[in-house]
Amino acid sequence: MAVKPILKMGNPALALVSSPVEDPASETVHNLLQDMRDTLDDVNGIASGTPDR
């Protein structure tokens, strides 16, 4: 799919509150997860982290 930019600590976008996911099985969520896999593969990553709030 697509390689996305990786946001690092201090980026204001990481402080935004996300919207609830209405359908975790939707194509939109599937595409997002594929983009995350592609991005991690591109940087030889093995995991991603999220802010704890």
C-alpha positions as CSV (number, residue, x, y, z in Angstrom):
1,M,0.0,0.0,0.0
2,A,2.0,3.0,1.2
3,V,4.9,4.0,3.5
4,K,3.8,6.7,5.9
5,P,6.0,9.2,7.8
6,I,6.9,8.2,11.3
7,L,6.0,10.8,13.9
8,K,8.5,11.1,16.8
9,M,8.1,12.2,20.4
10,G,7.2,15.9,20.6
11,N,5.2,16.0,17.4
12,P,1.9,17.9,18.3
13,A,-0.1,15.4,16.2
14,L,0.7,12.7,18.8
15,A,-1.3,14.7,21.4
16,L,-4.5,14.6,19.4
17,V,-7.4,12.4,20.7
18,S,-8.3,9.8,18.1
19,S,-11.9,9.0,17.1
20,P,-13.5,5.6,18.1
21,V,-13.3,2.9,15.5
22,E,-16.8,1.9,14.6
23,D,-16.0,-1.2,12.5
24,P,-12.6,-2.8,13.2
25,A,-13.1,-5.2,10.3
26,S,-13.6,-2.4,7.7
27,E,-11.6,-1.9,4.6
28,T,-10.3,1.4,6.0
29,V,-8.9,-0.2,9.1
30,H,-7.4,-3.1,7.0
31,N,-5.7,-0.5,4.7
32,L,-4.4,1.4,7.7
33,L,-2.9,-1.7,9.2
34,Q,-1.3,-2.6,5.9
35,D,0.2,0.9,5.6
36,M,1.6,0.4,9.1
37,R,3.2,-2.9,8.1
38,D,4.6,-1.4,5.0
39,T,6.1,1.5,7.0
40,L,7.7,-0.7,9.6
41,D,9.1,-3.0,6.8
42,D,10.6,0.1,5.1
43,V,12.6,1.1,8.2
44,N,13.3,-2.5,9.3
45,G,11.2,-2.0,12.3
46,I,9.6,-4.7,14.5
47,A,7.1,-2.7,16.6
48,S,5.3,0.6,17.0
49,G,4.4,2.5,20.1
50,T,1.6,4.7,21.1
51,P,1.3,7.4,23.8
52,D,-0.1,6.1,27.1
53,R,-2.9,8.3,28.3
